[in-house]
Amino acid sequence: MLLNKAQFTLSNIFFFTIALVLATVPFDYGINSVSLIFMTIVWVIYALNNKVKCKINGLYPYLILMLLGLLYLSSYFWSIDKDYTLKGLLVKLPLFLFPFIFMTIHLRNAAINFKIVLQLFILSVLIIDMYCFIKSLQHYIIYSDLDIFFYHKLSNNANLNAIYLAYFNAISLIIILTTNILNNKTKSSAIILLLLTFLVLLSSKMVIFSLIAILFTSKLLLAKKSKKLLVLLFLSLTTTLIVLGITSNPIKNRIKEVVHSETQKVLYNKELSDLKVEGISIRLFQYRVLMEIIKENPQKIFNGFGLKAYKLKLNQKYKQYGIYMGNQTLPGISGLDFHNQYISTFLSVGILGCSILLTFLFMALLNGIKRKDEFLFAITGFFILTFLTEMSLETQRGVIVFSIIIMIALNRNQVYFNKEY
């Protein structure tokens, strides 16, 4: 059947490039970077051809996110280590670019196309999941190593960190469970089961906790007919906890690690040369030296040390306490970051930048509550919670997923609740 001419419009091609950028996030960085460049070129042609104008009315969160991106980029001028900052500038560019682009999108054109963008993202996550599973299965058939189906060993099949693959699976679940993106119940149930299975195998406790917490909250606050789903979620959670509690698995082992961390030693000893580089203990140590860095550099509280430049101070603290820094053959603690987006933002661009990030997140959250938009509320809440343990905005994958998904959620909110459309 011949395609309708409308399907070949520049507007549809532009939305396809957005879908391509988001769908290639789980794949190689090079592929994603090429997609991002291609999208930008198509948008410039689209903007010039249609003489688009930025629409600010009702889109104030977009301006706030643009301001955060601009602040990150500007931090180069006051950075204490310009080499560190320069390496991170391109990663932060989408925080400024995507809000600006989405402010030029016509709502009527966006309504149908956003659905396709999200569907392609879910499809790409499922492809990566199945690829990792097949590679693990091949390994298991040869070596009978059951651990290959869990955590980093599973995600490493696609050169992905387990946290990020779990992150993508959780976002896909939120999209499916809070929108009508998949109309077929059988297909929807099968995909949900598959995504949940991989979420458990990847063993990211904070991602799992954030997903469950925000889905319960969104269903209680915003969903009209949520009782059956809440019961199902509760039973699923209870069953999962029981199974994890009575069996030996990576999640149970990681919980034990929290319990047995060397708390007293990490918080009070002045010499820590025997401290393990990985685990909960090193995270506690980082919070200890965070307080020391702030106390020793009060003049940096307002605007920070510059994008990523605070790593210079962090490495100095590692050396001060005698923690193994690593060498060419055996990695150490050198360069190990905080695993907390709020702390990273605060140290990079100070209270000013952290306040802008929090303002944007809470504006989006309140927008979701006000409009009873379950998707906007759930996805924003998920980002808020996961930022406590993951630095999603410090990597290309994290920035692009956050920027596009949150922009779609906000723009979709305008589509559904703007009377003109």
Secondary structure, 3 states (H helix, E strand, C coil): CCCCHHHHCHHHHHHHHHHHHHHCCCCCHHHHHHHHHHHHHHHHHHHHHHCCCCCCCCCHHHHHHHHHHHHHHHHHHHCCCHHHHHHHHHHHHHHHHHHHHHCCCCHHHHHHHHHHHHHHHHHHHHHHHHHHHHHHHHHHHHHCCHHHHCHHHHHHHHCCCHHHHHHHHHHHHHHHHHCCCCCCHHHHHHHHHHHHHHHHHHCCHHHHHHHHHHHHHHHHHCCCCCHHHHHHHHHHHHHHHHHHHHCCCHHHHHHHHHHCCCHHHHHHCCCCCCCCCCCHHHHHHHHHHHHHHHHHCHHHCCCCCCCCCCHHHHHHHHHHCCCCCECCCCECCCCCCCCCHHHHHHHHHHHHHHHHHHHHHHHHHHHHHHHCCHHHHHHHHHHHHHCCCCCHHHCHHHHHHHHHHHHHHHHHHHHHHCCCC
